[in-house]
């Protein structure tokens, strides 16, 4: 694990992207300098809660930018879990555990107790993180230990099971276990963003998502986030899943990389 605190990259000006398609013509665009770090909202300074302290520390690390959920997007995800009250969650693409914190803390606040089988199943290769756009730092080893330590610090680790490796075959290998545990009520898919990768993850998850359960895709507006896979899956969901899902697009602040909430209806 190398230099996770690092220096921030200077901002560059991002032009307004073209309208992606007619149905999304009103979605907000980022215009002007691209942010270079996450800004923790002052109203979330709840130092009495270990998970909030752990999250704030994560957001203060430049390596969590920009691939992690923004605090505003994380708060929305937390609110969804509080209201939907899932009993079992799959997360594909835990990265550095920001989204894991938001969801697991919401499950605990809902009054659910940890189980030996786990409440939140995190599938990720937990491989190296390299430098990239707006991220001048890297983590070349030790990511799984880093995630485990952060969740332990947050007093959430009892709820979580970490599954290292290729996500789609790993999920498939555990479909029986997940079904026997009552099925999945919420799946957060934020791993491989290629067209092939996100479709493979979705097809591995779908058989164990309960009717009435939800799946959420992150990075759904390519002109903003630079990824095509989630958008392709959303646009073709009716043919991929033969009418089993309904969907709603969600906009994000401060950079509208986009999320889509899917509800299984059959």
Secondary structure, DSSP 8 states (H G I E B T S, - for coil): ---SS-------EE-------GGGTTS----EE---S----GGG--TT-HHHHHHHHHHTSGGGTTTS--HHHHHHHHHHHHHH--S-EEEE--TTSHHHHHHHHHHHHTT----TT-SEEEEE----B--BTTB---B-S-HHHHHHHHHHHTT-GGGEEEEES-HHHHHHHTHHHHHHTT-EEEEEE-S--SHHHHHHHHHHHHTTEEEEEEEEEE---HHHH---HHHHHHHTHHHHTTT-EEEEEE--SSS---EEEEEE--
